[in-house]
Amino acid sequence: MRSQRLVDLLTLVALALLASSAYLTWSSADPGSGRPAVDFNGYTVTKAPVTLALASVVAVVVTKLAGTALRRVLGALVLLMGVAAIGVALQVRPDATELSRIRPELSQAVTDRVVLSTGVAPWFALAGGLALVAAGLVAVLTAQRWRRATARYERDPAATASGRGADQWKAIDAGEDPTL
């Protein structure tokens, strides 16, 4: 598989994982005393995974148009966004006081004790961050082998040297269509 396609695939996998972590349960709080448990999806707890995924997709799209040096810089940026997503997945664990600001029914004034549990969303965010790190590494290490986006639009130096380009301009000036 070409490295460009591998970076695209890894970035799309990361986007899917990080975006799904926004909709899955990140944390669940049980206020007890017969009250219903409250689930918090990833987007309620933190908006970082979705933001990092979208920024990474934009960076990978820009690499298609960039030269080798800028590809390496953007690959490093994608790698850093993957590290940030991993950090968010491992460190964002809201406590009862943070969750009570979002949902007042979890406040210490209303309940004696709130039991917290973690959902599956941080694992999705962690896997998405790992995919971004891999995409960034592949982009940095293989940027020089990627095909240039502008290569097909450049002039053929042999055609210009032979004067064929000048002949076409003369034909246009004469009112002829040189493409026929």
LUMLO-664674 format. One record per residue (C-alpha): residue number from 0; z, x, y. Coordinates in steps of 0.05 Angstrom, whole numbers, plus 5000, padded with zeros to 4 digits. Example, Ala and Ser with C-alpha at 12.3 -4.5 7.8 and 13.67 -1.06 7.14 Angstrom:
<atoms>
[atom 0 [5156 5246 4910]]
[atom 1 [5143 5273 4979]]
</atoms>
This chain:
<atoms>
[atom 0 [5000 5000 5000]]
[atom 1 [4982 5027 5068]]
[atom 2 [5042 5045 5111]]
[atom 3 [5020 4999 5167]]
[atom 4 [5020 4940 5121]]
[atom 5 [5087 4961 5092]]
[atom 6 [5118 4962 5161]]
[atom 7 [5088 4893 5175]]
[atom 8 [5115 4866 5109]]
[atom 9 [5184 4895 5119]]
[atom 10 [5188 4868 5190]]
[atom 11 [5168 4798 5167]]
[atom 12 [5220 4801 5111]]
[atom 13 [5272 4822 5163]]
[atom 14 [5251 4766 5209]]
[atom 15 [5258 4715 5153]]
[atom 16 [5326 4741 5132]]
[atom 17 [5354 4748 5202]]
[atom 18 [5327 4680 5224]]
[atom 19 [5355 4646 5163]]
[atom 20 [5423 4677 5176]]
[atom 21 [5423 4638 5241]]
[atom 22 [5420 4572 5203]]
[atom 23 [5465 4588 5144]]
[atom 24 [5541 4584 5145]]
[atom 25 [5569 4647 5177]]
[atom 26 [5642 4624 5177]]
[atom 27 [5680 4564 5153]]
[atom 28 [5747 4540 5179]]
[atom 29 [5794 4493 5144]]
[atom 30 [5847 4465 5191]]
[atom 31 [5885 4434 5133]]
[atom 32 [5928 4370 5136]]
[atom 33 [5870 4329 5109]]
[atom 34 [5824 4346 5166]]
[atom 35 [5751 4363 5149]]
[atom 36 [5730 4435 5145]]
[atom 37 [5685 4460 5201]]
[atom 38 [5625 4504 5186]]
[atom 39 [5596 4552 5237]]
[atom 40 [5525 4574 5230]]
[atom 41 [5502 4643 5250]]
[atom 42 [5472 4621 5315]]
[atom 43 [5538 4591 5337]]
[atom 44 [5577 4654 5319]]
[atom 45 [5527 4706 5345]]
[atom 46 [5456 4703 5372]]
[atom 47 [5445 4778 5359]]
[atom 48 [5408 4775 5291]]
[atom 49 [5354 4728 5316]]
[atom 50 [5345 4766 5381]]
[atom 51 [5340 4832 5343]]
[atom 52 [5289 4803 5294]]
[atom 53 [5245 4776 5349]]
[atom 54 [5248 4840 5389]]
[atom 55 [5229 4880 5327]]
[atom 56 [5169 4836 5313]]
[atom 57 [5145 4847 5384]]
[atom 58 [5155 4922 5377]]
[atom 59 [5115 4923 5312]]
[atom 60 [5059 4883 5344]]
[atom 61 [5056 4932 5402]]
[atom 62 [5051 4990 5352]]
[atom 63 [4983 4964 5333]]
[atom 64 [4957 4979 5402]]
[atom 65 [4995 5043 5416]]
[atom 66 [4980 5116 5405]]
[atom 67 [5018 5160 5356]]
[atom 68 [5074 5182 5404]]
[atom 69 [5089 5110 5426]]
[atom 70 [5087 5087 5353]]
[atom 71 [5141 5137 5336]]
[atom 72 [5183 5114 5396]]
[atom 73 [5174 5041 5376]]
[atom 74 [5189 5057 5303]]
[atom 75 [5254 5090 5325]]
[atom 76 [5270 5029 5367]]
[atom 77 [5259 4984 5306]]
[atom 78 [5304 5030 5266]]
[atom 79 [5358 5024 5319]]
[atom 80 [5352 4949 5320]]
[atom 81 [5361 4949 5245]]
[atom 82 [5424 4991 5252]]
[atom 83 [5449 4941 5305]]
[atom 84 [5435 4883 5258]]
[atom 85 [5474 4917 5203]]
[atom 86 [5531 4930 5252]]
[atom 87 [5532 4856 5272]]
[atom 88 [5531 4834 5200]]
[atom 89 [5590 4879 5182]]
[atom 90 [5633 4870 5243]]
[atom 91 [5625 4800 5269]]
[atom 92 [5681 4761 5237]]
[atom 93 [5708 4710 5287]]
[atom 94 [5782 4695 5282]]
[atom 95 [5816 4627 5290]]
[atom 96 [5826 4635 5366]]
[atom 97 [5752 4650 5377]]
[atom 98 [5731 4591 5335]]
[atom 99 [5781 4545 5369]]
[atom 100 [5745 4559 5435]]
[atom 101 [5681 4533 5404]]
[atom 102 [5714 4474 5368]]
[atom 103 [5779 4451 5401]]
[atom 104 [5802 4415 5337]]
[atom 105 [5817 4484 5308]]
[atom 106 [5866 4501 5363]]
[atom 107 [5936 4525 5345]]
[atom 108 [5964 4467 5385]]
[atom 109 [5931 4418 5337]]
[atom 110 [5940 4455 5271]]
[atom 111 [5994 4499 5243]]
[atom 112 [5947 4544 5205]]
[atom 113 [5872 4551 5199]]
[atom 114 [5843 4581 5135]]
[atom 115 [5779 4621 5148]]
[atom 116 [5725 4639 5098]]
[atom 117 [5659 4675 5105]]
[atom 118 [5593 4644 5086]]
[atom 119 [5530 4676 5060]]
[atom 120 [5496 4687 5128]]
[atom 121 [5525 4757 5140]]
[atom 122 [5494 4780 5075]]
[atom 123 [5426 4755 5098]]
[atom 124 [5435 4791 5165]]
[atom 125 [5455 4854 5128]]
[atom 126 [5393 4852 5084]]
[atom 127 [5349 4838 5145]]
[atom 128 [5380 4897 5181]]
[atom 129 [5366 4942 5121]]
[atom 130 [5293 4918 5120]]
[atom 131 [5287 4935 5194]]
[atom 132 [5316 5004 5182]]
[atom 133 [5265 5015 5127]]
[atom 134 [5208 4990 5171]]
[atom 135 [5229 5036 5228]]
[atom 136 [5234 5096 5182]]
[atom 137 [5165 5084 5152]]
[atom 138 [5136 5074 5222]]
[atom 139 [5166 5139 5248]]
[atom 140 [5147 5180 5188]]
[atom 141 [5075 5155 5180]]
[atom 142 [5054 5140 5252]]
[atom 143 [5002 5195 5253]]
[atom 144 [4964 5166 5193]]
[atom 145 [4955 5097 5223]]
[atom 146 [4887 5075 5244]]
[atom 147 [4874 5073 5318]]
[atom 148 [4863 5004 5345]]
[atom 149 [4812 5026 5397]]
[atom 150 [4769 5070 5351]]
[atom 151 [4717 5016 5339]]
[atom 152 [4707 5003 5413]]
[atom 153 [4693 5075 5433]]
[atom 154 [4622 5100 5447]]
[atom 155 [4586 5141 5396]]
[atom 156 [4580 5211 5426]]
[atom 157 [4514 5224 5388]]
[atom 158 [4482 5163 5419]]
[atom 159 [4502 5184 5489]]
[atom 160 [4478 5255 5479]]
[atom 161 [4410 5233 5455]]
[atom 162 [4399 5190 5516]]
[atom 163 [4396 5125 5478]]
[atom 164 [4450 5096 5523]]
[atom 165 [4409 5112 5585]]
[atom 166 [4347 5081 5555]]
[atom 167 [4385 5016 5544]]
[atom 168 [4406 5014 5617]]
[atom 169 [4334 5025 5638]]
[atom 170 [4313 4968 5593]]
[atom 171 [4365 4922 5625]]
[atom 172 [4341 4942 5694]]
[atom 173 [4270 4926 5673]]
[atom 174 [4293 4856 5652]]
[atom 175 [4288 4869 5578]]
[atom 176 [4343 4855 5527]]
[atom 177 [4357 4920 5489]]
[atom 178 [4397 4884 5435]]
[atom 179 [4335 4849 5407]]
</atoms>
